[in-house]
Amino acid sequence: MIETELRRAFRSRGMLVVVLVAVILAAGNLYSSLQMDRHFAEIRKMMLEQHDVTYYPYIAFEKYIGDNMFLPYNGIYYILFPILAVLPFGTSLVRDEQLHYTRNILVRQSKRRYFLAKYIAAYVSGAVAVLLPLALSFALCATKYPCAELYQRAQRSVIMDRNMFSQFYYTAPWIYMLIYWFVNMLAGGMLAGTALLLSQFIHKRMSVVFIPFIVYSYMAYLFGGQAQYERFSLKSVINMSEGAITVTAEYTAVMFASVTLVTFLVYYVVGITKERIH
């Protein structure tokens, strides 16, 4: 059952849309980065000739969309983040109900297996969906920029010693990047699971897609940029380029674990106890 649901999730139209968005964001970010480099090439050359300055070349880790705050693609990605997470399989329960797939499958499978398999498929596909733009963008940037340690003296980043996992940023950027990719995947899976929970009570696919987006955006608007409250904004937790200073690894782990567990338990209990007469 799990294999079937995973296959449905990764072959869905929603996942295709995510792939297209990932390609557009990654390609656009690389193209704009190269254009910006060409634009400033003459200025950089003049400064090096006329002034005693040191030029620090750009590194792939600071050019891909996960950490590039000089171009709009980071912002676009994190605005679309909850939609990307939900698209592949977050609305599948609503569709299954509308097409009577749920009723038919429950004739052959137990409710417990069906709802557990669906949650796992939604969680995994949501996690992979939000990872795709980051991974593709880094892969493209790595073809044009070196994958070396970052230059702290360049002062091109908002990451400070008070930021989460900052001890790895300049000394082990691979570790830092992979940690944040994992954090983003946890958030993507959590949002996809939240969409499934909403599907137990809301039977319109567009509502299931946009309610997590609206809540996510409102929390970012309300708490983002305020040091004492920014940990309550999921966007501030997962976007390393925002440089949130009150977000800690302990808080992030507890928040993801508790929200994911509560979401799953409510979704699962409602699913196996709800009577379906259609």
N, C-alpha and C positions, 0 to 999 in steps of 0.2 A: 504493500500500500504506500509506504514512504517513497519507494522508487517511482511509482506511478505519479504521485503528486509532484515530486521533484522534476520529473520529465515534463509534466504539464507546465510547471512554473518557468522552466528555462526555455520552453518552446512557445511561450505565450507572446501575444502581440505587445504586451507591456514591456517585456524584456527586450524586444526588438527596438521599441522606442527608446529605452534606456541606452542601448548600444549606439543608436544614432546620435543621441544627445552627447554621449561620451566622446564620440568621434568629433563632433562639431566643437565641443569645448576644448578638447586636447589639441586639435589642429589649429583652432583659432588662437589659443594661448601661445603655441609655438610660433605661429606666423607673426603675431603681434610682438612677441619678444624679440624675434630676429629683426623686425622692422624698427623697433625702438633702439636696438643695438646699432643698426646702420645709421639711424638719425643722430645718435650721440657720438658716432665714431670720430667725426671731425672735431667736435668740441673736446673730446677726450684727448685727441692727438695734440691740439693746441695747448691744452692745460699741461700736458706732460712736457711739451717743449718750452713753455714759458715759465712754469712754476716747478718748484721742487716738491712734487707730490708723488705718491705711490698709487699705482692703479691695481685694484684687486679684481681679477676676472670673475665673471659670474659662474656659479656652480649650478648643476642640474637641480640640486635639492631646493634652491631658492627661486628657481625659474618655473617649476611645474605648478599647476593650479593649487596644490595644497598649501603652498607657502608664498606664492607670488601676490603680494598686496599692491603692486604697482599697476596691475592690469585688472579689468573688471571680471575676469573669468572665475576667480576665486569667489567673489561675491555672488555671481550667477549660480555657481555650483551649490553654494550653501543656502541660497534661497530655494533652489529646486530640490534640495536634499530630501525632504519628507515625501515629495511626489515621486522621486526616483525610487525610494525605498518601497513605496506602496504599489507602484504600477505593475510589477511582474506578477504578484500573486496575492496581494493584500485584499483585493476585491473579489477573489475567487469564490468565496462562500456565497456572496450575493448572487453571482452569476450561476453558481451551481443550484441555488434555490430557485432562481427564475427559470432555469432550463429543466428543473426536476431531476437533475443529476444526483442531488443529495438523497432524494427518496429512493432512486433506483440503486444507488451504491449501498445504501444501508440495508437493502434486502440481502446483499451478499457479504457485507462487512459489518462489524460491530461499530457502534458509535465511538467507542473509546479509540479504536484503531484509526477510524476515519478522521476524527478531529485532532488527534495527536499527529498523524501524518500531514494533515493540512497545515498545522501550525509550524512544524519543522520545515516544510517546503517553503512557506511564506517567510519564515525567519531567515533561512539560508539564502533564498533568492533576494530578499531585501538587503542582506549583508553584502552579497556579491554585486548587486546593482549599484550601491553607493561606492563600492571599491573600483568599479570599472573606469570612471573618469579619472580618478587619481592615478591608477596604475598605467593607463594608456598615456596620460599626459606626461608622467615621469619617463616612460619608455621613449616617447618622442623627444623629450628634452635631452635625454641622455645621448641621443645621436648627435647633438650639436654642442652640448656643454659637458665639461668634465664632471665625473662623480667623485669629487675630492672633498676633503674637509673644508668647512666654511671659514671665511676670514672674519674673525671677531672685530678686527680693527676697521673693517669696511663699514660697519654700523648701518647695515641695510635691513636689519630685522628688528621686530618689536620684542623678540624673545629675550627675557631677562632671567636672572638667577632665581627669581621668585616664581617663575612659571613652571607648570607641571612638566616633569621629565627634562627640564632645561639642562641638566648635567650632561645629557647626551647630545645636545644640539650641535655644539661646535666640535666635540671630540669624537663622537660616533654618530654622525647624521643618519646612517643606515638604520641604526637601532631606533633613533628618534622617529624617523619617518614610518617605520614598520609598526611602532607602538601606536602612533596616531591613526594609521590605517586600520589597525585592530579596533581602536576606540570608535572609529567611524563605522566599522562593520557591526559592532555591538549596537550602536545607535540605529543603524539601518534595519537590523533585525527586530529591534524593539519597536520601531515605528510600524513595520509590517505586521507584527503581532498585535499592535494596538488597533490597526485597521481591521483585522479579523475580529477582534472583540467588538468593535463598532458594528460589524456586519451582523452580529447576533441581534441587534436592536434596530438597525437602520437598513432599509432594503433598497437604497438608491446608490448606485456605484459612484456617481460623482460626489455625493456627500461623503462617502467613505474615503475617497481620495483626498478631498479638500479639507475636511475637519482637522486631521492631523497637521496639515499645512497651515491652516489658520491659527491653530493653537501655538504651533511652533513659531510662527512669524510674530504673533502678538507677544509671546514671552520674550522673544528677541528684542522687540521694540520697547517693551516695558522695562526689562532688566539689563539689556546689552549696554556696555559702556559704563555701567555703574559698578565700581569695584566691589562694593559690599554686597551687591545682589546678583552679579553676573553669573554666579554658579547656578542660578535658577533658570538660566537661558540655555537650552540644549545647544543652540548654535555657538554660544561662547565656549561651551565645554569641548565641542568636537573640532572647532576651527582654530588651529594653532596660530594662525596669522593674526588673530584678535588679541593674543597676548594676555588672556585673562589671568590675573594674579591670585584670585581667591579660589580657583579651581584646583583641587588636589587629587592625587591618585586614589586616596582612600574614599573621598567623597564620590568620585566618578564610579568606582567599583560598587559602592553601596547603592548609589542611585540606579545604575543599570540593573543590578541584581534584583533590587526590590521592585522596581517598576515592571521589569520583565516577568518576574515570578507572579506578582499580583495580576498582571494582565493575562498571563497564561492560565492561571487557576480560575479566574472568573470566566474567561472564554471557554475553557474546557468543561467546567461544571455546568454552565448554561447550555453548552452544546449537547452534553450527554443526558441532560434532564428535560430539555425542551421537547415538547410534542410537536411533531411535524405532520400535519394532516393533508398537505397538498402534495 
